Amino acid sequence: MFKNIEPGEAESIVQEIEDTIFNTPNSVFKPMSPSQYLVKRVIMLEKEIKCCYQIEGLNQKNENSSVVQYIQVHQDDALSNIKLELFSLISSQPAFNQLRTVEQLGYITYLSLRSDRGVWALEVVIQSTVKDPSYLDSRIDEFFKTFESKIHELSDKDFKRNVKSLIDSKLEKFKNLWEESGFYWGEIEAGTLKFDRVESEVALLRELKKEEFIEYFDEYIKVDAPQRRTVSVQVFSGNHSAEFKKAIAEADPPKTCRITDIFGFKRSRPLHRSLKGGPGLITMD
């Protein structure tokens, strides 16, 4: 519950709701036991392997093909979070400029951060009518290879400027009650419960060294990074049916895993641990 009321009022309303549902003489409801809670967990991708899932679009009359390259990086950790956020801040505009403006691969093109139940990742999305998804995916890889030199050659001045920009964005006040409640609910829903996230991450940003940031990029993000975990989902439209047939007939490149059964793939992979621990709940790796 989140609104302009005192804590005691909120607790009173919650108690009234619980009494009405669970404690009336004719109530048929009872709280679930901890073992009945279903905890959603995120699949853990394999390091140094690029998984590729290629399918035809359900509507072959739709001219748009698309690719999503998802780079899974780490589970929620303040220091790792700020490094990944900083990379996203530095690279998102150059990625758009190269893939959208210069190469004109597709109208919808972006690089962004995402966090699924506390598992952080980079995501590059391109939707295109002019090029097939395999080609789009190769251009994403090429962007990361080219951008590697930009990271290594980042000047101290530019590094500090980007760090300051990230700090400023984190310290922005919530614009409304909806934004503020969204932040708190996001922490509860993911199980991270880091309600002081902004303060702790800003403190770490103020101490972050450029060399640490570059080491992080080399370890987790660059194309041949030893800890890189990647899946590329490629949807081929009717415009690119010939390219689809060619793609599925080709031999897999080194360090590539082709996914033919998505449900079998999910069952075969380990899972990231749930962050929803606490009294009565067991968190398993």
N, C-alpha and C positions, 0 to 999 in steps of 0.2 A: 504494500500500500504506500502510495507516494502522493502527497498533496499538501496544501497549506494548513496542516493541523499539528497539534502538539503530539509528541510520542505517546503520551498516556491515552489520548483520544484514539490514536491508531490501534494501540493494543486492545482497547476496549471494544472497538468495532470488530477486530479479528476474533476476540473471545466470544462476542455475540454470535458471529457467523458459525464458529465451531460448536457452540452450545446448541444452536438451532439445527445443525446438520447431524451432530453425533450424540447429543445428550438429551433429546426429547424422548418421552416414553415410547413413542411408536417409531423411532428412528431405526432404519435398516442399514445404515451406513456405519462403517468402522474404519479407522486408519489402516493403511496397508502396512504390512510388516516390512522391514528393510530388505528382505530377500525378494520381495515382489516388485521393487523398483527396477525399471529397465533403464540402464545407463548406456547412452550412446557413446561409442568410442570411434576414434579415427584410425583408419588403416595406416600402417607404417610402411612406407616405400623403402626399397632396398638402395643402399648407397652405391654410388658409381655405376648404377644401372639406369638406363632411360627406358621406361615402359611406354609402349605405343598402342593405342586403341583406335583402330580405323573402321568406320562404319559409313553406310550410305544413309542420307537423310530420309526420314519417314515420308516427307512430301517431296518427291522428285521434281515437282513443278516449281518449287522454290529455288531460285537461282543462286542463293547465298550458300557458299561453303564456309566452314569456320574451323578454327583451331584454338584450343586452350592448352597452353603449356603451363603446367603447375609444378612449381619447385618447392617441395616441402623442406623446411629448414630446421625448426626446433619446436619443442614444447615450451609453453610460457615461462620466460626467464627474463628478468628486467634488463640485464646487460645485453643479452642477445636481441631482445626486442628493439632496443634503441639503435643497435647496429643495423638491423634489417630495415627499420623505419628510415634511417638516414640514407641507406642505399636506395630505397624506393623514392625518397625525396630527390636525390641526385639524378637518378636514372629515368624517371617516368617521362619527363619532358623530352630528353634526347631520344628515348624509344619511340615516342609519338612522332617526333620530327623525322626520324629516319624511316620508320616503317610506314607511316601514314603520309607525311608531306613529301619526302624525297622519293621513296619507292612506290608510293600510291597503291599499296597492297589492298586496302579496304577502308571503307568509311568509318567502321567501328574498329578502332585500334587503341589499346591501352595496356599499360603495365601498372599493376597495383598490388597492394598488400591484401592478404586475407587471413583471418584467424577462425578456425573451425574447432570449437570446443577446446580452445587453448592451444591448438597446434597452428603455428605460424608458417606462412608460405608466401611466395611471390607468384603472381599469376599474370601471364601475358595472353591477351585475347585479340584475335583478328577475325573479322567477318568479311568475306570477299566474294565478289562475282567474277573477278578477273584471273585469280590464281587458285590452284588446288591446295588443299590443306597440307600436303607433304611439302610443297614448295614454301608455303607460309612458315611452317615449322622450321625449315632449314634457314630461313631468313631471320627468325628469332634467335636461333643458335649463332648465326653470324653476327647479329647485333651484340650479343654478349661477348663474343670473341673480340670484336672491335672495341667495345667499351672497356675491356680489361685494361688497355693502356691508359685510358682516361682516369681510371681509378688509381692506377699506380703513379701517374704523373700529377695527381691532384695536389695543388699548391696548399701551403699552410693557410694562406688567406682564404681560399675558396672553401677549404675544410671548415674553418672557423665560422665562415659566413653561413654555410649550410647547417652547422650545428646550432647556431643562434636562431636561424629560421625555424628549425624543429622545436627548439625550446619555446620560442614565441608562440608557435601554434598550440603547443601543449598547455601553455599558461593562459590561453584565451578562456574567458569566462563562458559558461553555458549560456546560450542565447535564450533559452526558455526552459520551462519545467519538463517538457517532453525530452529534450536533450539530456538533462540531468538525470532523469529517471532511467533513460536508456543506458547511460553509463553504469549506474548501479545495478540495473537488471542484467546487463551484459556480464558483469562480474559474478552475479549469483547464478545465472544460467550456465556459464562455462565452468563454474566451481572454483574459480581462481580467488575470488573474495579479496582482491587487492584494492581496497577502497582508497588507499593512499598512493595509487599507481602513478599519478601525475607527479607528485612530489618526489617519489623515489627515483623515477626515471629521469626527471630533470636534474636531480643531484648527480646521477651517473653520467649524464650527457656533459655536464660541466667539467667532469674529470676525464672524459674519453680522449684518448690519443689517436692521432691519425694512423700510426703504425698498427694499433689494435684493430682499427676499422679495416685496413687493407688485409691484415691477416685473416680476418673473418670472411672477407670476400673471397680470398684465395682458398679457404677451407671449405666453404659451403655453397658459393654462388657461381663462380666461373665455370665454364663448360666442362672442364676436366677436373673439377675440385674433388678431392677424396671423399668428402661427406655430402656430395650433391645427390639429391633424391628427386627424380623427375618423372612425371607422367605426361604424355602428350595425347590429348583426345582430339581426333580429327573426324569431322563430319563432312562427307562429300555430297554435293548437290547433284542434280541431274546434269548440270553443265559439265561436271567433271567425272562422269561415270567411267570414261576411258582411263583417266588417271587413277581412279579407284582400283580398277582391275589390274593395272600395272603395279600399283603400290602393294597390293596383297600378294602378288606373284613374286615380288623381289625377295632376295635373300636378306636376312636381318643383318644390319651392320654390327660390328663388334660392340659389346657392352650394351646391347639392346634386347629388350624383352617384348615380344609381340603378344598382345592380349587378344585372344579369340573368344574367350568365354568370360565375360565380365564378372558374372556371379561366382564362377570357379576361382577367378583371380582374387576376389574379395575373401573367399573362404580360405584361401591358401596363405594369406598374409597375416603376420602378427599385428597386434593393435597397440596404439599408444595407450598408456595408462589413463584411467579416468582421474580428473582433478576433483571430483565430487566426493571427497573423503569426509570424515567427521564422525560424531557419535552414532553408532549403530550401522555405519556404512563401511564396507571393506573396499579399499582401493587396491587393485591388482595390476601388476605390470603385464 
